[in-house]
Amino acid sequence: MRSCITPLSSIAAGQKVVTLERLGTIEKPHPVQKAFIDEQAVQCGYCINGMIMESTAFLASNKKPSEADIKQALANNLCRCGTHVRIVAAVKRAAASI
């Protein structure tokens, strides 16, 4: 769920909330975080938190996504610097390692 458009109070009562900071650690990043690092999918930083969290949620329900599936899942996240190709590659890499 995107926090930029959803008040936490409307959905969090009694629910587990996972943030980017709690997804993995510096010593042991989450597979999606590791894939984004390995693919050098971060450039300006504008979209990266949303891309990583959206990718993590997406891969939890789709273990073997196609490239079209990945693009559709990330369609609502705006990337301003144009690293789309590397972001898609990172999600593919993460899917293969999860």
Buried (B, 14 or more C-beta within 10 A) or exposed (E): BEBEEEEEEEEEEEEEEEEBEEBBEEEEBBBBBBBBEBBEBBBEEBBBBBBBBBBBBBBEEBEEBEEEBBBEBBEEBEBEEEBBEBBBBBBBBBBEEE
